[in-house]
């Protein structure tokens, strides 16, 4: 029987970096999703069929908190495992470490299994059964925290993006990780050079397709934090709308980059 968690190597190539010389948030998100796909493939549930229809694993929520981003040419590992499954959803966690075993960051995610034709949720236990439940490791949970509760009508419009071909995944909709770029592009280079977005939370609720115009709404919220770890006392909240639908909500928090650079 396979271990419930699996560990996969990663390295940071020059083309994985952003302008700060670290792995970009987009690449980080892709590496996490790649590890999830490999873990599912290794256990036989990457591709699932329901009533003759192929099913899709769709990312529903993601919370990532980094001690620091992987640096240029750095090598490390990503460990991932499933903590639980309920109805059509499953919780998956990740831990990223450097080559010396020091924790770079961790993530918690929620995934939904949907029918590719009806786009309706599929009951996990009906199609995957006891073998799937045997993969759970409930003793290693990374907490997601409370779901985000805010809407675009509480915010100001800060940008618009038209979904183009390079934004699409193989299912034909806006890649879930591309929303991170949409959000980070609303900040100035000066801001991103001075501050490191160490915590990112995303919740997905509607698909965006080729040609759609995504409106990006934002507001700043003060938080009470008496720590001295360099964290800024502001949470930036975003609602990304596709027409009348809110496609994605996002919240992120920054840390002073000089303070972060003192981390191992």
Secondary structure as a PSIPRED ss2 file (coil, helix, strand):
# PSIPRED VFORMAT (PSIPRED V4.0)

   1 X C   1.000  0.000  0.000
   2 X C   1.000  0.000  0.000
   3 X C   1.000  0.000  0.000
   4 X C   1.000  0.000  0.000
   5 X C   1.000  0.000  0.000
   6 X E   0.000  0.000  1.000
   7 X E   0.000  0.000  1.000
   8 X E   0.000  0.000  1.000
   9 X E   0.000  0.000  1.000
  10 X E   0.000  0.000  1.000
  11 X E   0.000  0.000  1.000
  12 X C   1.000  0.000  0.000
  13 X C   1.000  0.000  0.000
  14 X H   0.000  1.000  0.000
  15 X H   0.000  1.000  0.000
  16 X H   0.000  1.000  0.000
  17 X E   0.000  0.000  1.000
  18 X C   1.000  0.000  0.000
  19 X C   1.000  0.000  0.000
  20 X C   1.000  0.000  0.000
  21 X C   1.000  0.000  0.000
  22 X E   0.000  0.000  1.000
  23 X E   0.000  0.000  1.000
  24 X C   1.000  0.000  0.000
  25 X H   0.000  1.000  0.000
  26 X H   0.000  1.000  0.000
  27 X H   0.000  1.000  0.000
  28 X H   0.000  1.000  0.000
  29 X H   0.000  1.000  0.000
  30 X H   0.000  1.000  0.000
  31 X H   0.000  1.000  0.000
  32 X H   0.000  1.000  0.000
  33 X H   0.000  1.000  0.000
  34 X H   0.000  1.000  0.000
  35 X H   0.000  1.000  0.000
  36 X H   0.000  1.000  0.000
  37 X H   0.000  1.000  0.000
  38 X H   0.000  1.000  0.000
  39 X H   0.000  1.000  0.000
  40 X H   0.000  1.000  0.000
  41 X H   0.000  1.000  0.000
  42 X H   0.000  1.000  0.000
  43 X C   1.000  0.000  0.000
  44 X C   1.000  0.000  0.000
  45 X C   1.000  0.000  0.000
  46 X C   1.000  0.000  0.000
  47 X C   1.000  0.000  0.000
  48 X C   1.000  0.000  0.000
  49 X E   0.000  0.000  1.000
  50 X E   0.000  0.000  1.000
  51 X C   1.000  0.000  0.000
  52 X C   1.000  0.000  0.000
  53 X E   0.000  0.000  1.000
  54 X E   0.000  0.000  1.000
  55 X E   0.000  0.000  1.000
  56 X E   0.000  0.000  1.000
  57 X E   0.000  0.000  1.000
  58 X E   0.000  0.000  1.000
  59 X E   0.000  0.000  1.000
  60 X E   0.000  0.000  1.000
  61 X E   0.000  0.000  1.000
  62 X E   0.000  0.000  1.000
  63 X E   0.000  0.000  1.000
  64 X E   0.000  0.000  1.000
  65 X E   0.000  0.000  1.000
  66 X E   0.000  0.000  1.000
  67 X C   1.000  0.000  0.000
  68 X C   1.000  0.000  0.000
  69 X C   1.000  0.000  0.000
  70 X C   1.000  0.000  0.000
  71 X E   0.000  0.000  1.000
  72 X C   1.000  0.000  0.000
  73 X C   1.000  0.000  0.000
  74 X C   1.000  0.000  0.000
  75 X E   0.000  0.000  1.000
  76 X E   0.000  0.000  1.000
  77 X E   0.000  0.000  1.000
  78 X E   0.000  0.000  1.000
  79 X E   0.000  0.000  1.000
  80 X E   0.000  0.000  1.000
  81 X E   0.000  0.000  1.000
  82 X E   0.000  0.000  1.000
  83 X E   0.000  0.000  1.000
  84 X E   0.000  0.000  1.000
  85 X E   0.000  0.000  1.000
  86 X E   0.000  0.000  1.000
  87 X C   1.000  0.000  0.000
  88 X C   1.000  0.000  0.000
  89 X E   0.000  0.000  1.000
  90 X E   0.000  0.000  1.000
  91 X E   0.000  0.000  1.000
  92 X E   0.000  0.000  1.000
  93 X E   0.000  0.000  1.000
  94 X E   0.000  0.000  1.000
  95 X E   0.000  0.000  1.000
  96 X E   0.000  0.000  1.000
  97 X E   0.000  0.000  1.000
  98 X E   0.000  0.000  1.000
  99 X C   1.000  0.000  0.000
 100 X C   1.000  0.000  0.000
 101 X C   1.000  0.000  0.000
 102 X C   1.000  0.000  0.000
 103 X E   0.000  0.000  1.000
 104 X E   0.000  0.000  1.000
 105 X E   0.000  0.000  1.000
 106 X E   0.000  0.000  1.000
 107 X E   0.000  0.000  1.000
 108 X E   0.000  0.000  1.000
 109 X E   0.000  0.000  1.000
 110 X E   0.000  0.000  1.000
 111 X E   0.000  0.000  1.000
 112 X E   0.000  0.000  1.000
 113 X E   0.000  0.000  1.000
 114 X E   0.000  0.000  1.000
 115 X E   0.000  0.000  1.000
 116 X C   1.000  0.000  0.000
 117 X C   1.000  0.000  0.000
 118 X C   1.000  0.000  0.000
 119 X C   1.000  0.000  0.000
 120 X C   1.000  0.000  0.000
 121 X E   0.000  0.000  1.000
 122 X C   1.000  0.000  0.000
 123 X C   1.000  0.000  0.000
 124 X H   0.000  1.000  0.000
 125 X H   0.000  1.000  0.000
 126 X H   0.000  1.000  0.000
 127 X H   0.000  1.000  0.000
 128 X H   0.000  1.000  0.000
 129 X H   0.000  1.000  0.000
 130 X H   0.000  1.000  0.000
 131 X H   0.000  1.000  0.000
 132 X H   0.000  1.000  0.000
 133 X H   0.000  1.000  0.000
 134 X C   1.000  0.000  0.000
 135 X C   1.000  0.000  0.000
 136 X E   0.000  0.000  1.000
 137 X C   1.000  0.000  0.000
 138 X C   1.000  0.000  0.000
 139 X C   1.000  0.000  0.000
 140 X C   1.000  0.000  0.000
 141 X C   1.000  0.000  0.000
 142 X C   1.000  0.000  0.000
 143 X C   1.000  0.000  0.000
 144 X C   1.000  0.000  0.000
 145 X C   1.000  0.000  0.000
 146 X C   1.000  0.000  0.000
 147 X C   1.000  0.000  0.000
 148 X C   1.000  0.000  0.000
 149 X C   1.000  0.000  0.000
 150 X C   1.000  0.000  0.000
 151 X C   1.000  0.000  0.000
 152 X H   0.000  1.000  0.000
 153 X H   0.000  1.000  0.000
 154 X H   0.000  1.000  0.000
 155 X C   1.000  0.000  0.000
 156 X E   0.000  0.000  1.000
 157 X E   0.000  0.000  1.000
 158 X E   0.000  0.000  1.000
 159 X E   0.000  0.000  1.000
 160 X E   0.000  0.000  1.000
 161 X E   0.000  0.000  1.000
 162 X E   0.000  0.000  1.000
 163 X C   1.000  0.000  0.000
 164 X C   1.000  0.000  0.000
 165 X H   0.000  1.000  0.000
 166 X H   0.000  1.000  0.000
 167 X H   0.000  1.000  0.000
 168 X E   0.000  0.000  1.000
 169 X C   1.000  0.000  0.000
 170 X C   1.000  0.000  0.000
 171 X C   1.000  0.000  0.000
 172 X C   1.000  0.000  0.000
 173 X E   0.000  0.000  1.000
 174 X E   0.000  0.000  1.000
 175 X C   1.000  0.000  0.000
 176 X C   1.000  0.000  0.000
 177 X C   1.000  0.000  0.000
 178 X H   0.000  1.000  0.000
 179 X H   0.000  1.000  0.000
 180 X H   0.000  1.000  0.000
 181 X H   0.000  1.000  0.000
 182 X H   0.000  1.000  0.000
 183 X H   0.000  1.000  0.000
 184 X H   0.000  1.000  0.000
 185 X C   1.000  0.000  0.000
 186 X C   1.000  0.000  0.000
 187 X C   1.000  0.000  0.000
 188 X C   1.000  0.000  0.000
 189 X H   0.000  1.000  0.000
 190 X H   0.000  1.000  0.000
 191 X H   0.000  1.000  0.000
 192 X H   0.000  1.000  0.000
 193 X H   0.000  1.000  0.000
 194 X H   0.000  1.000  0.000
 195 X E   0.000  0.000  1.000
 196 X E   0.000  0.000  1.000
 197 X E   0.000  0.000  1.000
 198 X E   0.000  0.000  1.000
 199 X E   0.000  0.000  1.000
 200 X E   0.000  0.000  1.000
 201 X E   0.000  0.000  1.000
 202 X E   0.000  0.000  1.000
 203 X E   0.000  0.000  1.000
 204 X E   0.000  0.000  1.000
 205 X C   1.000  0.000  0.000
 206 X C   1.000  0.000  0.000
 207 X C   1.000  0.000  0.000
 208 X C   1.000  0.000  0.000
 209 X E   0.000  0.000  1.000
 210 X C   1.000  0.000  0.000
 211 X C   1.000  0.000  0.000
 212 X C   1.000  0.000  0.000
 213 X E   0.000  0.000  1.000
 214 X E   0.000  0.000  1.000
 215 X E   0.000  0.000  1.000
 216 X E   0.000  0.000  1.000
 217 X E   0.000  0.000  1.000
 218 X E   0.000  0.000  1.000
 219 X E   0.000  0.000  1.000
 220 X E   0.000  0.000  1.000
 221 X E   0.000  0.000  1.000
 222 X E   0.000  0.000  1.000
 223 X C   1.000  0.000  0.000
 224 X C   1.000  0.000  0.000
 225 X C   1.000  0.000  0.000
 226 X C   1.000  0.000  0.000
 227 X C   1.000  0.000  0.000
 228 X C   1.000  0.000  0.000
 229 X C   1.000  0.000  0.000
 230 X C   1.000  0.000  0.000
 231 X E   0.000  0.000  1.000
 232 X E   0.000  0.000  1.000
 233 X E   0.000  0.000  1.000
 234 X E   0.000  0.000  1.000
 235 X E   0.000  0.000  1.000
 236 X E   0.000  0.000  1.000
 237 X E   0.000  0.000  1.000
 238 X E   0.000  0.000  1.000
 239 X E   0.000  0.000  1.000
 240 X E   0.000  0.000  1.000
 241 X E   0.000  0.000  1.000
 242 X E   0.000  0.000  1.000
 243 X C   1.000  0.000  0.000
 244 X C   1.000  0.000  0.000
 245 X E   0.000  0.000  1.000
 246 X E   0.000  0.000  1.000
 247 X E   0.000  0.000  1.000
 248 X E   0.000  0.000  1.000
 249 X E   0.000  0.000  1.000
 250 X E   0.000  0.000  1.000
 251 X E   0.000  0.000  1.000
 252 X E   0.000  0.000  1.000
 253 X E   0.000  0.000  1.000
 254 X E   0.000  0.000  1.000
 255 X E   0.000  0.000  1.000
 256 X E   0.000  0.000  1.000
 257 X H   0.000  1.000  0.000
 258 X H   0.000  1.000  0.000
 259 X H   0.000  1.000  0.000
 260 X H   0.000  1.000  0.000
 261 X C   1.000  0.000  0.000
 262 X C   1.000  0.000  0.000
 263 X C   1.000  0.000  0.000
 264 X C   1.000  0.000  0.000
